[in-house]
């Protein structure tokens, strides 16, 4: 959990695959028993409940079957709930087999498919060549609703964290709370919590490592002056209105030692590309765009985005500037 990534890669081996096959056989027996039990207790056990459990077992069997196939799959364990995941290494091949080859119209749409109109990374990820592209502007008047700041930070690594903490305290006090602070790992959340534990604020500060993610998000939305500091709120959180008018990017969301991203890096190397430029920078840019998108959720919203990380005169400066909702 102290690692930046929440996905722990599983190293495949023949003994482990044998155990997976044994487990798969055991699940097959369990599935048969469940189907028999459903017939025996059809009056007392809801059909929907039995079907739900059957679906869980079937998905586990599919995952184990894919795991046993070996190299074309990427397996990992989720650090939060210990769930077991197996995904195809080459998703573009699956999309081609089940979608593109059928010659049907396919539309991919999202607010985070490109950076400054460049779709190259997304196209390479899903295996499309020469697609038709179009962009639609934001329905919001972002120039009027958003202010962006990138403060100058210390160039010395020893002073950087202290500088950022001082700036964060100043920003939160000036804004009266109402802020979402985005980090790249729960270990960084803990470092911030430790640095702020002696501070007295006129608002509550919540930390992701101290509670359920959904519960904290609900409290953040309902208690207007609260501050939420977390690593997993870059997307999937909707806080319109006065509860959120400051988004602080504590650190740029460069991808961590994630098994999926690592596979992408290796693929980029095989294609003669620089993994940093071809994978890390665009991944960071798209996630940063998602994080910035937490601020404005409706026409009445307004606020500020502050980036507390090195941006100016870096190799990734243009990627960061391209991900921001307005030009600065």
C-alpha positions as CSV (number, residue, x, y, z in Angstrom):
1,X,0.0,0.0,0.0
2,X,3.0,2.3,0.4
3,X,3.7,1.8,-3.3
4,X,2.5,4.4,-5.8
5,X,0.6,1.7,-7.6
6,X,-2.4,-0.1,-6.2
7,X,-1.9,-3.1,-8.6
8,X,0.5,-5.8,-7.5
9,X,1.8,-7.7,-10.5
10,X,1.7,-11.5,-10.4
11,X,4.7,-13.3,-11.7
12,X,3.5,-16.3,-13.6
13,X,5.1,-19.8,-13.1
14,X,4.2,-23.4,-13.8
15,X,3.4,-24.2,-10.2
16,X,1.2,-21.2,-9.9
17,X,-0.6,-22.1,-13.1
18,X,-1.2,-25.6,-11.7
19,X,-2.7,-24.2,-8.6
20,X,-4.9,-21.9,-10.7
21,X,-6.2,-24.9,-12.7
22,X,-7.0,-26.8,-9.4
23,X,-8.8,-23.7,-8.1
24,X,-10.7,-23.5,-11.4
25,X,-11.8,-27.2,-11.1
26,X,-13.0,-26.5,-7.5
27,X,-15.0,-23.5,-8.7
28,X,-16.6,-25.7,-11.4
29,X,-17.8,-28.1,-8.7
30,X,-19.1,-25.2,-6.6
31,X,-21.0,-23.8,-9.6
32,X,-22.6,-27.2,-10.2
33,X,-23.6,-27.5,-6.5
34,X,-25.1,-24.0,-6.6
35,X,-27.2,-24.9,-9.6
36,X,-28.5,-28.0,-7.8
37,X,-29.2,-26.0,-4.7
38,X,-31.1,-23.4,-6.7
39,X,-33.5,-26.2,-7.9
40,X,-34.0,-27.6,-4.4
41,X,-34.6,-24.2,-2.7
42,X,-36.2,-22.3,-5.5
43,X,-39.1,-21.3,-3.2
44,X,-36.9,-19.9,-0.4
45,X,-33.8,-18.5,-2.2
46,X,-34.4,-15.6,-4.6
47,X,-33.4,-16.5,-8.1
48,X,-31.7,-13.1,-8.6
49,X,-29.5,-13.8,-5.6
50,X,-28.4,-17.2,-6.9
51,X,-27.7,-15.8,-10.3
52,X,-25.6,-13.0,-8.9
53,X,-23.4,-15.5,-7.0
54,X,-23.2,-17.8,-10.1
55,X,-22.1,-14.8,-12.1
56,X,-19.2,-14.1,-9.6
57,X,-18.1,-17.7,-9.7
58,X,-18.2,-17.8,-13.6
59,X,-16.2,-14.6,-13.8
60,X,-13.6,-16.0,-11.5
61,X,-13.4,-19.2,-13.6
62,X,-12.9,-17.1,-16.8
63,X,-10.2,-15.1,-15.1
64,X,-8.4,-18.2,-14.0
65,X,-8.7,-19.7,-17.5
66,X,-7.2,-16.6,-19.0
67,X,-4.4,-16.7,-16.4
68,X,-3.5,-20.2,-17.3
69,X,-3.0,-19.3,-20.9
70,X,0.1,-17.3,-20.0
71,X,1.9,-14.6,-21.8
72,X,-0.9,-12.8,-23.6
73,X,-2.6,-11.8,-20.3
74,X,-1.6,-9.3,-17.6
75,X,-2.6,-10.5,-14.1
76,X,-2.5,-8.5,-10.9
77,X,-4.0,-8.2,-7.4
78,X,-5.7,-5.0,-6.3
79,X,-4.1,-3.7,-3.1
80,X,-7.4,-2.3,-1.7
81,X,-9.8,-5.3,-1.9
82,X,-7.4,-8.1,-2.8
83,X,-9.4,-8.8,-6.0
84,X,-7.7,-10.8,-8.8
85,X,-7.7,-9.3,-12.3
86,X,-6.6,-10.7,-15.6
87,X,-6.8,-8.5,-18.7
88,X,-5.6,-9.1,-22.3
89,X,-2.2,-7.7,-23.0
90,X,-3.2,-6.6,-26.5
91,X,-6.7,-5.0,-26.2
92,X,-6.4,-3.8,-29.7
93,X,-6.4,-7.4,-31.0
94,X,-9.6,-8.2,-29.1
95,X,-11.3,-5.0,-30.3
96,X,-10.3,-5.9,-33.8
97,X,-11.7,-9.4,-33.4
98,X,-15.0,-8.5,-31.8
99,X,-15.6,-5.0,-33.1
100,X,-13.6,-3.6,-35.9
101,X,-13.7,-6.7,-38.1
102,X,-17.5,-6.5,-38.2
103,X,-17.3,-3.3,-40.3
104,X,-19.8,-1.5,-38.0
105,X,-19.6,2.2,-37.2
106,X,-17.7,2.7,-33.9
107,X,-17.7,5.9,-32.0
108,X,-15.4,6.6,-29.0
109,X,-16.3,9.7,-27.1
110,X,-14.9,11.2,-23.9
111,X,-13.6,14.5,-22.6
112,X,-10.2,13.0,-22.2
113,X,-9.3,11.2,-25.4
114,X,-6.7,13.8,-26.6
115,X,-4.3,16.4,-25.4
116,X,-4.5,19.6,-27.5
117,X,-6.3,17.7,-30.2
118,X,-3.7,15.0,-30.5
119,X,-5.3,11.6,-30.4
120,X,-2.1,9.5,-31.2
121,X,-1.8,7.9,-27.8
122,X,-5.5,6.8,-27.6
123,X,-5.4,5.6,-31.2
124,X,-2.3,3.5,-30.5
125,X,-3.9,2.1,-27.3
126,X,-7.1,0.8,-29.0
127,X,-5.5,-0.1,-32.3
128,X,-7.3,2.2,-34.7
129,X,-5.6,3.7,-37.8
130,X,-6.7,6.8,-39.7
131,X,-10.0,7.3,-37.8
132,X,-12.2,10.3,-38.4
133,X,-11.8,12.8,-35.6
134,X,-13.8,15.8,-34.3
135,X,-13.7,17.9,-31.2
136,X,-16.5,19.8,-29.5
137,X,-15.8,22.7,-27.2
138,X,-16.8,22.9,-23.6
139,X,-20.4,24.0,-22.9
140,X,-19.0,26.1,-20.1
141,X,-17.4,29.6,-20.3
142,X,-14.2,28.3,-18.8
143,X,-12.3,31.6,-19.4
144,X,-14.7,33.3,-17.0
145,X,-15.1,30.4,-14.6
146,X,-11.6,29.1,-14.0
147,X,-8.3,30.7,-12.7
148,X,-5.1,28.7,-13.0
149,X,-1.9,29.2,-11.0
150,X,1.5,27.5,-11.2
151,X,3.5,29.0,-8.4
152,X,7.3,29.0,-8.4
153,X,8.7,26.3,-6.2
154,X,12.1,25.5,-4.7
155,X,14.6,23.8,-7.0
156,X,16.1,22.0,-4.0
157,X,14.5,18.7,-3.3
158,X,15.1,19.1,0.4
159,X,13.0,22.2,0.5
160,X,10.4,21.3,-2.0
161,X,8.0,19.4,0.4
162,X,8.1,22.2,3.0
163,X,7.5,24.8,0.3
164,X,4.5,23.0,-0.9
165,X,3.1,22.5,2.6
166,X,3.4,26.2,3.3
167,X,1.7,27.1,0.0
168,X,-1.1,24.5,0.7
169,X,-1.8,25.9,4.1
170,X,-2.0,29.4,2.7
171,X,-4.3,28.3,-0.2
172,X,-6.7,26.4,2.1
173,X,-6.9,29.3,4.7
174,X,-7.5,31.9,2.0
175,X,-10.2,29.8,0.4
176,X,-11.9,28.8,3.6
177,X,-11.5,25.1,2.8
178,X,-13.8,24.0,-0.1
179,X,-10.8,22.3,-1.7
180,X,-9.9,19.0,-3.3
181,X,-6.1,18.1,-3.1
182,X,-5.0,15.4,-5.5
183,X,-1.9,13.3,-4.9
184,X,-0.4,10.4,-6.7
185,X,-0.3,7.8,-3.9
186,X,-1.8,7.1,-0.4
187,X,1.8,7.3,1.0
188,X,1.9,10.9,-0.1
189,X,-1.5,11.5,1.6
190,X,0.0,10.2,4.8
191,X,3.0,12.5,4.5
192,X,0.7,15.5,4.1
193,X,-1.5,14.5,7.0
194,X,1.6,14.2,9.2
195,X,2.8,17.6,8.1
196,X,-0.6,19.2,8.8
197,X,-1.4,17.5,12.1
198,X,-0.3,20.4,14.2
199,X,-2.2,22.9,12.1
200,X,-5.5,24.4,13.3
201,X,-8.1,25.1,10.6
202,X,-11.5,26.6,10.7
203,X,-12.7,23.8,8.5
204,X,-12.4,20.0,8.6
205,X,-9.6,18.3,6.6
206,X,-10.3,14.7,5.5
207,X,-7.7,12.2,4.3
208,X,-8.4,9.3,2.0
209,X,-6.3,6.9,4.0
210,X,-8.6,7.4,7.0
211,X,-12.0,6.3,5.6
212,X,-14.0,4.7,2.9
213,X,-13.6,6.5,-0.4
214,X,-17.4,6.8,-1.1
215,X,-18.2,7.9,2.4
216,X,-15.5,10.7,2.3
217,X,-16.8,11.9,-1.1
218,X,-20.4,12.2,0.2
219,X,-19.2,14.1,3.3
220,X,-17.1,16.4,1.1
221,X,-20.2,17.1,-1.1
222,X,-22.5,17.7,1.9
223,X,-20.3,19.7,4.2
224,X,-19.5,22.8,2.2
225,X,-16.2,24.0,3.8
226,X,-14.5,20.6,4.0
227,X,-11.2,19.8,2.4
228,X,-10.5,16.4,0.9
229,X,-7.0,15.1,0.3
230,X,-6.7,11.9,-1.7
231,X,-5.0,9.9,-4.4
232,X,-8.0,8.3,-6.0
233,X,-10.3,11.2,-6.8
234,X,-8.9,12.3,-10.1
235,X,-12.1,10.9,-11.7
236,X,-15.5,9.6,-10.6
237,X,-16.3,12.3,-8.2
238,X,-18.9,15.0,-8.9
239,X,-19.0,17.9,-6.5
240,X,-21.0,20.8,-8.1
241,X,-21.7,24.1,-6.2
242,X,-20.0,25.8,-3.4
243,X,-18.5,22.7,-1.8
244,X,-15.6,22.8,-4.3
245,X,-14.0,25.9,-5.8
246,X,-10.3,25.0,-5.4
247,X,-8.5,22.0,-6.9
248,X,-4.9,21.6,-5.8
249,X,-2.7,19.3,-7.9
250,X,-0.2,18.3,-5.3
251,X,1.9,16.4,-7.8
252,X,1.5,15.6,-11.4
253,X,-0.1,12.2,-12.0
254,X,2.7,10.4,-13.8
255,X,1.9,6.7,-14.1
256,X,3.4,4.4,-11.4
257,X,4.8,0.9,-11.6
258,X,1.5,-0.4,-12.9
259,X,1.4,-3.7,-14.8
260,X,-0.8,-2.3,-17.5
261,X,1.3,0.8,-18.0
262,X,4.5,-1.3,-17.9
263,X,3.1,-3.4,-20.7
264,X,2.5,-0.3,-22.7
265,X,6.0,0.9,-22.1
266,X,7.4,-2.4,-23.3
267,X,5.2,-2.2,-26.4
268,X,6.4,1.3,-27.1
269,X,10.0,0.2,-26.9
270,X,9.4,-2.6,-29.3
271,X,7.9,-0.1,-31.8
272,X,11.1,2.1,-31.4
273,X,9.4,4.8,-29.4
274,X,10.5,6.5,-26.2
275,X,8.3,5.2,-23.4
276,X,8.4,8.5,-21.6
277,X,7.1,10.4,-24.6
278,X,4.8,7.7,-25.9
279,X,3.3,6.5,-22.7
280,X,4.2,8.3,-19.5
281,X,3.6,11.9,-20.7
282,X,0.2,11.3,-22.4
283,X,-1.0,9.1,-19.5
284,X,-0.1,12.0,-17.1
285,X,-1.8,14.5,-19.4
286,X,-5.0,12.7,-19.6
287,X,-5.2,12.0,-15.9
288,X,-4.4,15.7,-15.2
289,X,-7.2,16.7,-17.5
290,X,-9.6,14.4,-15.5
291,X,-8.4,16.0,-12.3
292,X,-8.9,19.5,-13.5
293,X,-12.4,18.5,-14.7
294,X,-13.5,18.0,-11.0
295,X,-13.7,21.8,-10.6
296,X,-16.4,22.9,-13.1
297,X,-19.5,20.7,-13.1
298,X,-22.2,23.2,-14.1
299,X,-22.7,26.7,-15.5
300,X,-22.8,28.4,-12.0
301,X,-19.5,26.8,-10.8
302,X,-16.3,28.8,-10.6
303,X,-12.9,28.3,-8.9
304,X,-9.2,27.9,-9.1
305,X,-6.7,25.2,-10.1
306,X,-3.3,25.4,-8.5
307,X,-0.4,23.0,-9.6
308,X,2.1,22.5,-6.8
309,X,4.7,20.7,-8.9
310,X,7.5,21.5,-11.3
311,X,6.1,22.5,-14.7
312,X,8.0,25.4,-16.2
313,X,11.1,24.6,-18.3
314,X,10.5,20.8,-18.0
315,X,10.2,18.2,-20.7
316,X,6.5,17.8,-19.9
317,X,5.6,21.5,-19.8
318,X,3.6,21.4,-23.1
319,X,1.7,18.3,-22.0
320,X,0.7,19.9,-18.8
321,X,-0.4,23.2,-20.4
322,X,-2.3,21.3,-23.1
323,X,-4.2,19.4,-20.4
324,X,-5.4,22.5,-18.6
325,X,-9.0,23.7,-19.3
326,X,-7.8,27.2,-20.4
327,X,-4.7,28.5,-21.9
328,X,-2.3,30.3,-19.6
